[in-house]
Amino acid sequence: MKPDVLRTLSKNTKPNWLGLVSLLVGLIAWYLLTRYGSLPNFILPSPISVWNRFVKAVMDGSLIYNTAVTLAEILLGLLAGVLFATIVGYFIAKSRSLEKILAVYRRQPGHTGDRNRASAGDLAGKRDPLQGRHLRLDCVLPGPGQYNRGDTSCTSIPI
């Protein structure tokens, strides 16, 4: 191995005592608060009673069972949300009138939050003075990591 790599490894393998000390200070403060404080055990149990309950839950299998039930509920909720959003998004994409009705709830493209400049949301739906038709603005924003100089390119599309 190169000496630079060894030096980097030796710097990264130093023990991090700050995390361990913080954990111990927190546990001691928790214990002292439950020991000398006036809070009942059902509001703030002691660290020892929490540890004992944790060991009991691991031994009788209720921790694994309840963790599996919670994970299944999370995944079912995620699946229901994705299915609902996909169905609603499909109908919004296929129905021009539904898109117009629900478009007020979405953030307009090109809106940067800068109140000193007119955003696409300010200009959308305005009449083109030259042609007298409603316009929709399609704006291209810079991608991730690109510098935004404020010159967002927008195209007016007659509706």
C-alpha positions as CSV (number, residue, x, y, z in Angstrom):
1,M,0.0,0.0,0.0
2,K,1.1,3.6,-0.6
3,P,2.1,5.7,2.4
4,D,-0.7,8.2,1.7
5,V,-3.3,5.4,1.9
6,L,-1.8,4.1,5.2
7,R,-1.8,7.6,6.6
8,T,-5.5,8.1,5.6
9,L,-6.4,4.7,7.1
10,S,-4.6,5.6,10.4
11,K,-6.5,8.9,10.6
12,N,-9.9,7.3,10.0
13,T,-9.3,4.5,12.6
14,K,-9.0,6.7,15.6
15,P,-11.7,5.9,18.2
16,N,-14.5,8.3,18.3
17,W,-15.0,8.9,22.1
18,L,-17.4,11.8,21.7
19,G,-20.2,9.5,20.6
20,L,-19.7,7.1,23.4
21,V,-19.4,9.8,26.0
22,S,-22.5,11.5,24.7
23,L,-24.4,8.2,24.9
24,L,-23.3,7.6,28.5
25,V,-24.1,11.2,29.6
26,G,-27.6,10.8,28.1
27,L,-28.2,7.5,29.8
28,I,-27.0,8.9,33.2
29,A,-29.2,12.0,32.8
30,W,-32.1,9.8,31.9
31,Y,-31.5,7.5,34.9
32,L,-31.1,10.5,37.3
33,L,-34.3,12.1,36.0
34,T,-36.3,9.0,36.5
35,R,-34.7,8.3,39.9
36,Y,-35.1,11.8,41.4
37,G,-37.7,13.3,39.2
38,S,-41.4,13.4,40.0
39,L,-42.6,11.8,36.7
40,P,-44.5,8.5,36.9
41,N,-43.1,5.4,35.3
42,F,-45.7,5.2,32.6
43,I,-44.7,8.7,31.3
44,L,-40.9,8.3,31.6
45,P,-39.7,4.8,32.5
46,S,-36.2,4.2,33.7
47,P,-33.5,2.9,31.3
48,I,-33.4,-0.3,33.2
49,S,-37.1,-1.0,32.9
50,V,-36.9,-0.1,29.1
51,W,-34.0,-2.6,28.7
52,N,-35.9,-5.3,30.6
53,R,-39.0,-4.8,28.4
54,F,-36.8,-4.9,25.3
55,V,-35.2,-8.2,26.3
56,K,-38.6,-9.7,27.2
57,A,-40.0,-8.6,23.8
58,V,-37.1,-10.2,22.0
59,M,-37.4,-13.4,23.9
60,D,-41.1,-13.9,23.5
61,G,-41.0,-13.0,19.8
62,S,-43.4,-10.0,20.0
63,L,-40.7,-7.6,18.8
64,I,-40.2,-9.5,15.6
65,Y,-43.9,-9.9,15.1
66,N,-44.8,-6.3,15.7
67,T,-41.9,-5.1,13.5
68,A,-43.2,-7.3,10.7
69,V,-46.8,-6.0,11.1
70,T,-45.5,-2.4,11.1
71,L,-43.4,-3.0,8.0
72,A,-46.3,-4.6,6.2
73,E,-48.6,-1.6,7.0
74,I,-45.9,0.8,5.7
75,L,-45.5,-1.2,2.4
76,L,-49.3,-1.5,1.9
77,G,-49.7,2.3,2.5
78,L,-46.9,3.0,0.1
79,L,-48.5,0.7,-2.5
80,A,-51.9,2.3,-2.1
81,G,-50.4,5.8,-2.4
82,V,-48.5,4.9,-5.5
83,L,-51.5,3.2,-7.2
84,F,-53.8,6.1,-6.3
85,A,-51.2,8.7,-7.6
86,T,-50.7,6.7,-10.8
87,I,-54.4,6.4,-11.5
88,V,-55.0,10.1,-10.8
89,G,-52.0,11.1,-12.8
90,Y,-53.1,9.0,-15.8
91,F,-56.6,10.6,-15.8
92,I,-55.1,14.1,-15.4
93,A,-52.7,13.4,-18.4
94,K,-55.6,12.1,-20.5
95,S,-58.2,14.7,-19.7
96,R,-57.5,18.3,-20.7
97,S,-60.4,19.7,-18.7
98,L,-59.3,17.8,-15.6
99,E,-55.8,19.1,-16.0
100,K,-57.1,22.7,-16.2
101,I,-59.2,22.2,-13.1
102,L,-56.4,20.7,-11.1
103,A,-53.6,22.8,-12.5
104,V,-54.1,25.6,-9.9
105,Y,-52.8,23.2,-7.3
106,R,-49.5,22.4,-8.9
107,R,-46.4,24.6,-8.9
108,Q,-46.0,26.3,-12.3
109,P,-42.8,25.4,-14.3
110,G,-40.2,28.1,-14.1
111,H,-41.3,29.4,-10.7
112,T,-38.1,30.0,-8.8
113,G,-39.5,31.7,-5.8
114,D,-37.9,35.1,-6.7
115,R,-40.6,37.7,-6.2
116,N,-38.7,40.4,-8.2
117,R,-39.1,38.5,-11.5
118,A,-42.2,37.5,-13.3
119,S,-42.5,33.7,-13.1
120,A,-44.3,31.4,-15.5
121,G,-47.1,31.2,-13.0
122,D,-47.6,35.0,-13.3
123,L,-47.6,34.8,-17.1
124,A,-49.6,31.6,-17.7
125,G,-53.1,32.2,-19.0
126,K,-52.3,35.8,-20.1
127,R,-53.4,36.9,-23.6
128,D,-50.7,37.3,-26.2
129,P,-51.1,41.0,-27.3
130,L,-50.1,40.1,-30.9
131,Q,-52.4,37.2,-31.5
132,G,-55.1,37.5,-28.9
133,R,-54.9,33.8,-27.8
134,H,-54.3,32.3,-24.5
135,L,-50.7,31.1,-23.9
136,R,-49.1,28.3,-21.9
137,L,-45.5,28.7,-21.0
138,D,-43.2,25.7,-21.1
139,C,-40.0,26.5,-19.3
140,V,-36.7,24.6,-19.2
141,L,-35.0,25.0,-15.8
142,P,-31.3,24.1,-15.3
143,G,-30.6,20.6,-14.2
144,P,-29.0,19.5,-11.0
145,G,-25.5,20.9,-10.5
146,Q,-26.0,23.5,-13.3
147,Y,-25.6,27.2,-12.6
148,N,-28.9,29.2,-12.8
149,R,-28.1,32.7,-14.1
150,G,-31.8,33.6,-14.1
151,D,-32.0,33.1,-17.9
152,T,-34.6,30.4,-17.9
153,S,-35.6,29.6,-21.5
154,C,-39.4,29.6,-21.9
155,T,-41.5,28.9,-25.0
156,S,-45.0,30.3,-25.5
157,I,-47.4,27.7,-26.7
158,P,-50.9,28.8,-27.9
159,I,-53.7,27.0,-26.2
